[in-house]
Amino acid sequence: MPRFFVDAALTEGASVSLPPAVVRHLHVLRCRAGEEIVLFNGGGFAYPAVLEHIGKREADARILAERPSESESPLSVTLVQAVSAGEKMDFIVQKSVELGVNEIFPVTSTRSVARLDGERAAKRVARWQEIAVAACEQSGRNTVPAIRPLLPFAQALALLPAGGTRLLMSPRNGTGLRTLPPTRHAILAVGPEGGWTEQEAAAAAAAGFAAVTLGRRVLRTETAPVAALAAMQTLWGDF
């Protein structure tokens, strides 16, 4: 059943005017009045609904029920990701959301290839948030992970959630995930194409991060978070 994000209050029995982006998607899917869809607003609930009317540029749906989310993992993960060049960061956001990440802190680091600031950075963060919404629509999640503003790595360290298991991806000096005790809250930091500098690794260690590795091979920056999240969901989550 098609799923759509609606940035509005949703209540069982209410009639909702759907936003233009959803209307366009309905037309692409060739949906008709009387068909059932699912709406969500990021608050953790799903709202089965029926299309009451669909025109060229407008559509209305009546909400049939409110259902709690059954798609969230018991493992809460915050991803701290050094921004990468091209479309790699888009891929990282999409796949991380599909794999159950709860929030993403995009950061700049000394060896980052991508350089973003000001309005350009704000536009990229807005795009990543849109990608996160689309990934929730596709994957069945009803809670949309927040994409935090782009910050230097050192500043982001001071804003991370308190507690939890803090892990810094390191291709050579880390321990394996399977050697760690089980956890229900983890913060995973993944470096840029050139890796973390010694100063950044030291700052992370001072903030309580332990170095971890994924085997003997060096993974690309877009591969590492996907592999790590899948492994973490296998060890501590719902895989």
Disulfide bonds with the S-S distance in Angstrom:
none
